[in-house]
Amino acid sequence: MRRKPVNPVEIWQAYTGLGMLALEAQAVIGMRMLGMSGAIPVAKSENRKMLAEKPPAFAKAATAAARKAAAGGSPEQILTAAVKPLTKTARANRKRLVSKAVSRRKKT
């Protein structure tokens, strides 16, 4: 089977997506650490949520990557497929944590 030519734009998009995942994850980690220290309000179940969300998120990422690989996707397409569900989860966590902290701040 002939390889498709390398598309620099797809490579750039894949690594940009990976960078966004890193930023989202670091923001969530920072907010959770602030929550554990009592600096910002978080739900009592946040630590449990933090552990429970990981297996399903990584399973979705692995499944998406495997599907893209089985369909003959390029490495950058496979990376993008794997990163997308992880970024979605991290972004949802960040939004939830920020909204909780902001709503609490408005009340005081």
Secondary structure, DSSP 8 states (H G I E B T S, - for coil): -------HHHHHHHHHHHHHHHHHHHHHHHHHHHHHHTSS---TTHHHHHHHSHHHHHHHHHHHHHHHHHTT--HHHHHHHHHHHHHHHHHHHHHHHHHHHHHHHHH-
